Amino acid sequence: MVYAGKKALIMGLGLHGGGLQSALFLLRRGAEVTVTDLRNEEILKPSIDELDKISRELGGQPLRYVLGRHDLKDFEKADIVVKNPGVRSDSPFLQASKRTETDISLFLKESKARLFAVTGSKGKSGTASALHWILSKDRKKGSAFLGGNITVSPLTFLDELGKDDDVVLELSSFQLGDLKNYKNIDGNTLLKPAACIITTIMPDHLDRYASMDEYIDDKRNIYRGQDISDVTVAGDDKWGKSFLDKTKARPLVLSSSCLNEGQSGGWIDSSGAGFARLHNFSGVSEETVELVPREIQIPGAHQKHNMLSAALAAYALGAQAQTIRAALSEFRGIEHRLEFFHEAKGARFYNDSAATIPEAACACIEAFTENGADNLILVTGGTDKNLDYSALAKTAKKAKDVILLAGTGSEKLSILLEKESVSFSGPFDNLDGAVACAIEKAESRKSGEGVCYVALSPGCASFGMFLNEFDRGRKWKEAVKRLS
């Protein structure tokens, strides 16, 4: 694609990297770049400093900022508008655009690497990271890269890619919705992953979508461009079955029990190991093979399901079972997802800030209490996304103590906790207060009770107290280390 001399408008610079990397991508290709963002220069300073530095290195490549507002004329004059996934497609500003792109669409139009894509409501970051970990270990040539919603724009590594490389993209429903109807230069669907994985589906973003069906329809874009040469991995629940029924790719089911004869996919057996059996896959044995070891480095049975879905995608595309099993025995997870980061005074501290829906926080509680243990101090709550918190209130009974962060979600959750006779502390409108409370409760446990676990798993959005869930996680870790 030719961008030299084009007027490019970046709608939403942000701090995650997508807007910044789009601006850098277009600057380096000779475009005249304008950045517009509703936030001010102080908040966006790290991204602005990086952009200004590259502009100077390029000899003063045209670059201007429109901050604290959007100007409709900028959208009308631009040859290309690159939007942030959080901006709705029916925005009047985007309606004035001649051509709208995202960092993902810019990447897909130029990448020649083999593509793996992962989406879902719960577990997509852990699954994408496990898949990337497997692919990085199973290499004869080339490299494996990870990007997308996991906060690394794939434009970051686009210029490094070759045909022997693999790319794993974590894609949110917003990012997938943005790609609907996008075509490549040959007129084919732009998004065509060699393997895609749809993890657990739960109600989410219902402050943005009118219904679950609308939310699911965006998720379906992950496999709409696939054909029989590709692979789709999904569960055997209601939504998973609908994905597997409608995909044109070869379906692989992640089952809750041993597969029926003739089915292709995998399951976790009673010992905790994950197995696969693939039928009619060229070059892949139909025998049952172990892909996920019984013992893994991360707590929680749901983690094994995520690992098995990643393993199935890699195995179906040629990775060796022994390599997959060895890789997953070493995989330690990722930041902000049940991340163990600190130990002090007999307490182990975890960061699960990426748990932004109630069901994800429930999974965190279950991970620490599935063997009947009563030693979890749960820090939860935050901003509501029009979600139902009743399951979280019930599951919270398994925690030793519950501490709430302030927010509209916590307002709903506190009422439900009271109905379930679950006592709680807070809500705290500052993180230090919540951390101090957690440390005090950890220190007050009785002698002989052993190690306790303190986990931030909000089940809510982060807006209000934090820039985003990653800012929340980083500040949680910093406060814990400083105060303990």
C-alpha positions in Angstrom: 0.0 0.0 0.0 1.2 3.5 -0.8 0.9 6.1 2.0 3.5 8.7 1.0 2.0 12.1 0.8 -1.4 10.9 2.1 -3.2 12.9 4.8 -3.6 10.4 7.7 -5.7 11.1 10.8 -5.2 9.0 14.0 -8.4 9.0 16.0 -7.3 8.1 19.6 -3.6 8.1 20.3 -4.0 6.4 23.6 -1.3 4.8 25.8 -1.7 1.1 24.9 0.3 1.3 21.6 -2.3 0.9 18.9 -2.8 4.6 18.1 0.9 5.3 18.7 2.1 2.5 16.4 -0.4 3.4 13.7 1.0 7.0 13.8 4.6 5.7 13.7 3.8 3.3 10.9 2.3 6.1 8.7 5.0 8.6 9.5 7.7 6.2 8.5 5.9 5.6 5.2 5.7 9.3 4.4 2.2 10.2 5.3 1.2 13.6 6.7 -0.1 12.6 10.2 -2.6 14.4 12.4 -3.4 12.9 15.8 -6.7 13.7 17.5 -7.7 12.6 21.0 -10.2 13.7 23.6 -7.6 13.5 26.3 -5.1 16.2 26.9 -1.3 16.5 26.4 -0.5 15.7 30.0 -2.1 12.3 29.9 -0.8 11.4 26.5 2.7 12.7 27.1 4.6 9.4 26.8 3.0 8.7 23.4 3.5 12.2 22.2 7.2 12.2 23.2 7.8 9.0 21.2 6.0 10.4 18.2 7.9 13.7 18.3 11.2 11.8 18.5 10.5 9.7 15.4 9.3 12.8 13.5 12.6 14.5 14.2 14.6 11.4 13.2 12.7 11.4 9.9 13.7 15.0 9.3 10.6 16.7 10.5 8.0 14.5 8.8 4.6 16.5 9.0 2.9 15.9 12.4 0.2 17.9 14.2 -2.0 17.3 17.2 -5.6 18.2 17.9 -6.1 17.3 21.6 -9.0 17.7 24.0 -11.5 17.6 21.1 -12.2 16.2 17.6 -12.6 18.6 14.6 -15.0 17.3 11.9 -13.0 19.1 9.2 -9.9 16.9 9.9 -12.0 13.8 9.2 -13.4 15.3 6.0 -9.9 16.2 4.7 -8.1 13.0 5.6 -7.3 10.3 3.0 -7.1 7.7 5.8 -8.6 7.7 9.3 -7.2 5.1 11.7 -9.7 4.6 14.6 -9.2 3.3 18.1 -11.2 0.1 18.7 -13.2 1.8 21.5 -14.7 4.3 19.0 -18.1 3.1 17.7 -18.3 2.7 13.9 -21.5 4.9 13.8 -19.5 7.9 15.2 -20.5 11.0 13.2 -16.8 11.7 12.8 -16.1 8.4 11.2 -19.2 8.8 8.9 -17.3 11.8 7.4 -14.2 9.6 6.7 -13.3 8.6 3.1 -11.5 5.5 4.3 -11.3 4.0 7.8 -8.6 1.6 9.0 -7.4 0.2 12.3 -3.9 -0.9 13.4 -5.0 -4.5 12.8 -6.3 -3.9 9.3 -3.1 -2.0 8.4 -1.1 -4.9 9.6 -3.2 -7.6 7.9 -2.9 -5.9 4.5 0.9 -6.2 4.6 1.8 -9.2 6.7 2.9 -12.4 4.9 3.3 -14.5 8.1 1.1 -17.4 9.1 -1.7 -16.1 11.3 -3.3 -17.5 14.5 -6.2 -15.6 16.0 -7.8 -15.8 19.5 -11.0 -14.3 20.8 -13.5 -14.9 23.6 -14.9 -13.2 26.7 -12.7 -15.0 29.2 -9.2 -16.5 28.8 -8.2 -15.1 25.4 -5.1 -13.4 26.7 -3.8 -16.4 28.5 -4.7 -18.7 25.6 -3.0 -16.4 23.1 0.1 -16.2 25.3 0.2 -20.0 25.7 -0.1 -20.5 22.0 2.7 -18.0 21.3 4.8 -19.8 23.9 4.2 -23.2 22.2 5.0 -21.8 18.7 8.2 -20.1 20.0 9.4 -23.5 21.2 8.4 -25.4 18.1 10.6 -23.8 15.5 12.8 -25.1 12.7 13.0 -21.7 11.1 11.4 -18.3 11.6 10.1 -16.7 14.8 6.8 -16.4 16.6 5.2 -13.0 17.5 2.3 -12.0 19.8 0.1 -8.9 19.5 -3.3 -7.4 19.3 -5.6 -6.7 22.2 -2.9 -7.9 24.6 -1.6 -4.3 24.3 1.1 -4.9 21.7 0.1 -3.6 18.3 1.3 -6.0 15.5 2.5 -2.9 13.7 5.4 -3.0 16.3 6.9 -6.0 14.6 5.4 -5.9 11.1 8.7 -4.9 9.4 10.5 -7.9 11.0 8.2 -10.5 9.6 9.0 -13.1 7.0 7.0 -15.9 5.4 8.4 -18.5 7.8 7.2 -16.5 10.9 4.0 -17.1 12.9 1.8 -14.3 14.4 -0.7 -14.8 17.2 -3.3 -12.0 17.5 -5.6 -11.6 20.5 -8.7 -9.9 19.1 -11.5 -8.3 21.1 -15.0 -8.1 19.8 -14.5 -4.4 19.0 -11.4 -5.2 16.9 -13.3 -8.0 15.1 -16.3 -5.8 14.5 -14.0 -3.2 12.9 -12.7 -5.9 10.5 -16.2 -6.9 9.2 -16.4 -6.6 5.4 -12.7 -5.7 5.1 -11.1 -7.2 1.9 -7.5 -7.6 0.9 -6.1 -6.6 -2.5 -7.4 -9.8 -4.1 -10.9 -9.1 -2.9 -10.9 -11.9 -0.3 -11.8 -11.5 3.4 -8.9 -9.7 5.1 -8.9 -11.7 8.2 -8.1 -15.4 7.4 -6.3 -17.1 10.2 -4.8 -20.5 9.6 -6.1 -21.4 13.1 -8.6 -19.5 15.2 -9.6 -20.1 18.8 -12.8 -18.9 20.5 -12.5 -19.2 24.3 -15.3 -19.1 26.8 -18.1 -16.8 25.9 -19.8 -14.8 28.7 -22.0 -11.6 28.7 -19.6 -8.6 28.3 -19.6 -5.1 26.9 -23.4 -4.9 27.1 -23.0 -1.2 27.7 -21.8 -1.1 24.1 -23.9 -3.9 22.5 -27.7 -4.0 22.3 -27.8 -7.7 22.9 -25.7 -10.9 23.3 -26.5 -11.8 19.7 -24.9 -8.5 18.5 -21.9 -9.1 20.6 -21.5 -12.7 19.3 -21.9 -11.6 15.7 -18.7 -9.5 16.1 -17.0 -12.6 17.5 -18.0 -14.6 14.5 -15.8 -12.4 12.2 -12.8 -14.4 13.5 -13.7 -17.4 11.3 -15.8 -15.9 8.5 -12.8 -15.7 6.2 -11.6 -19.2 6.8 -11.9 -22.2 4.5 -11.3 -26.0 4.7 -7.5 -25.5 4.8 -7.9 -23.7 8.2 -8.8 -24.8 11.7 -11.4 -23.5 14.2 -11.2 -24.4 17.9 -14.1 -23.9 20.2 -15.9 -25.5 23.2 -18.8 -27.8 23.4 -21.1 -25.3 25.1 -24.0 -23.5 23.4 -21.9 -20.8 21.8 -19.0 -23.0 21.0 -21.2 -25.5 19.2 -22.7 -22.7 17.1 -19.2 -21.5 16.1 -18.1 -25.0 15.1 -21.3 -25.6 13.2 -21.0 -22.5 11.1 -17.3 -22.3 10.4 -16.1 -23.4 7.0 -12.8 -24.5 8.5 -12.0 -27.9 10.1 -13.7 -27.8 13.5 -11.9 -28.9 16.7 -14.0 -29.3 19.8 -12.7 -28.6 23.3 -14.9 -31.1 25.1 -15.9 -31.4 28.7 -15.5 -35.2 28.4 -13.7 -37.8 26.3 -14.5 -37.4 22.6 -16.9 -39.6 20.8 -15.6 -41.8 18.0 -15.0 -39.7 14.9 -14.8 -36.4 16.7 -11.7 -34.3 16.4 -10.5 -32.2 19.4 -9.4 -32.5 22.9 -10.4 -33.0 26.6 -9.1 -32.9 30.2 -9.3 -36.2 31.9 -9.9 -37.0 35.6 -6.2 -36.9 36.3 -5.9 -33.3 35.1 -4.0 -34.1 31.9 -5.1 -32.7 28.5 -5.5 -35.1 25.5 -6.2 -34.7 21.8 -7.4 -36.9 19.0 -7.6 -35.7 15.4 -9.4 -37.5 12.6 -8.8 -36.9 8.9 -6.1 -34.3 9.4 -3.3 -34.6 6.8 0.0 -35.5 8.4 -1.5 -35.7 11.9 -1.9 -39.0 13.7 -5.3 -40.2 14.8 -4.0 -41.7 18.0 -4.7 -40.1 21.3 -1.8 -37.9 22.5 -1.2 -36.0 25.7 -0.7 -32.3 25.1 -1.2 -30.7 28.5 0.7 -32.1 31.5 -1.1 -32.9 34.8 1.1 -30.4 36.7 1.2 -26.8 35.4 2.7 -23.6 36.8 -0.6 -21.6 37.1 -3.5 -22.2 39.6 -6.9 -23.0 38.3 -8.6 -25.8 36.2 -9.8 -23.2 33.7 -6.1 -22.5 32.9 -5.8 -26.1 31.6 -8.7 -25.6 29.3 -7.1 -22.5 27.9 -3.8 -24.3 27.4 -5.5 -27.2 25.7 -7.2 -25.0 23.2 -3.9 -23.4 22.4 -2.3 -26.8 22.1 -5.0 -28.1 19.8 -4.4 -25.2 17.3 -0.7 -25.7 17.3 -0.9 -29.5 17.0 -3.4 -29.4 14.2 -1.0 -27.2 12.2 2.0 -29.4 12.7 3.6 -28.8 16.1 4.9 -31.9 17.8 2.9 -33.3 20.8 6.1 -33.8 22.8 7.2 -30.2 22.2 3.8 -28.8 23.1 3.7 -30.8 26.4 7.2 -29.7 27.4 6.4 -26.1 26.6 3.2 -26.0 28.6 5.0 -27.6 31.6 7.2 -24.5 31.7 4.5 -21.8 30.9 4.1 -19.4 33.8 1.3 -17.2 32.5 1.3 -13.5 31.8 1.0 -10.2 33.5 -2.4 -9.2 35.0 -3.8 -12.7 34.7 -3.5 -14.6 38.0 0.1 -13.2 38.1 2.0 -14.1 41.3 4.3 -11.1 41.9 5.1 -10.7 45.6 5.4 -12.6 48.9 5.6 -11.0 52.4 4.9 -12.1 55.9 3.4 -15.4 54.9 1.1 -14.0 52.3 1.3 -14.5 48.5 0.0 -11.6 46.3 -1.5 -12.0 42.9 -2.5 -9.6 40.2 -5.6 -10.6 38.2 -6.6 -7.1 37.0 -7.5 -8.3 33.5 -10.5 -10.0 35.1 -12.9 -7.3 33.9 -16.1 -9.4 34.0 -17.7 -11.1 37.0 -17.2 -14.6 35.6 -13.5 -14.0 35.3 -13.3 -13.0 39.0 -15.3 -16.1 39.9 -12.7 -18.2 38.0 -10.0 -16.5 40.1 -11.8 -17.4 43.4 -12.3 -21.0 42.2 -8.6 -21.3 41.3 -7.6 -20.6 44.9 -10.4 -22.5 46.6 -11.2 -25.5 44.4 -9.6 -27.8 46.9 -11.7 -26.5 49.7 -9.1 -24.0 51.0 -10.4 -21.0 53.0 -7.3 -18.7 52.7 -8.2 -16.2 49.9 -8.4 -12.5 50.5 -10.2 -11.1 47.5 -9.9 -7.4 46.3 -12.7 -6.8 43.8 -15.1 -4.3 42.3 -14.9 -1.2 40.1 -16.9 0.3 37.3 -20.0 -1.4 35.9 -20.4 -2.5 32.2 -24.2 -3.2 32.6 -23.4 -6.7 33.8 -24.9 -9.2 36.3 -22.8 -9.6 39.5 -25.0 -12.3 41.2 -22.6 -15.2 40.4 -19.7 -13.2 41.8 -21.6 -12.5 45.0 -22.4 -16.2 45.5 -18.8 -17.3 44.6 -17.3 -14.7 47.0 -18.7 -16.8 49.9 -15.6 -19.1 49.3 -13.2 -16.2 50.0 -11.9 -15.6 53.6 -12.3 -11.9 53.2 -13.7 -9.5 50.5 -12.5 -6.0 50.0 -14.2 -3.7 47.5 -12.8 -0.9 45.3 -15.2 2.0 44.7 -17.2 2.2 41.6 -20.7 1.7 40.1 -20.0 -2.1 39.8 -19.2 -2.2 43.5 -22.4 -0.4 44.3 -24.4 -3.2 42.6 -22.1 -5.9 44.0 -22.3 -4.7 47.6 -26.1 -5.1 47.6 -25.8 -8.6 46.3 -23.1 -9.5 48.8 -25.3 -8.3 51.7 -28.2 -10.6 50.3 -25.7 -13.5 50.3 -24.6 -12.6 53.9 -21.1 -12.0 52.7 -19.3 -9.4 54.8 -16.9 -7.0 53.1 -14.6 -4.0 53.7 -14.8 -0.8 51.7 -15.6 0.3 49.1 -12.2 2.1 49.0 -11.9 5.1 46.7 -8.1 4.8 46.7 -5.9 1.8 46.1 -3.6 2.3 49.1 -6.6 2.0 51.5 -7.6 -1.3 49.9 -4.0 -2.7 50.0 -3.5 -1.6 53.6 -6.8 -3.4 54.5 -5.7 -6.6 52.7 -2.3 -6.6 54.4 -3.9 -6.1 57.8 -6.3 -9.0 57.3 -3.4 -11.2 56.0 -1.3 -10.4 59.1 -4.2 -11.1 61.5 -4.7 -14.7 60.5 -4.4 -17.2 63.2 -1.1 -19.1 63.9 -1.0 -22.4 62.0 -3.4 -21.3 59.2 -0.5 -21.3 56.8 0.0 -19.2 53.7 -2.9 -17.0 52.6 -3.4 -15.6 49.1 -4.3 -12.0 48.4 -5.7 -11.5 44.9 -6.9 -8.4 43.0 -9.6 -9.8 40.7 -12.0 -6.9 40.1 -14.7 -8.4 37.8 -15.4 -4.9 36.7 -14.0 -2.2 34.4 -11.3 0.1 35.7 -12.4 3.5 34.5 -12.6 6.2 37.2 -9.8 5.3 39.5 -7.4 4.1 36.7 -6.6 4.7 33.0 -7.3 1.0 32.2 -7.0 -2.5 33.7 -3.3 -2.6 33.0 -2.7 0.7 34.8 -4.8 -0.8 37.7 -2.7 -3.9 37.8 0.6 -2.1 37.7 -0.5 0.3 40.5 -1.8 -2.6 42.6 1.6 -4.3 42.4 3.4 -1.1 43.2 1.2 -0.4 46.2 1.5 -3.9 47.6 5.3 -3.9 47.4 5.5 -0.4 48.9 3.1 -1.0 51.8 4.1 -4.6 52.7 
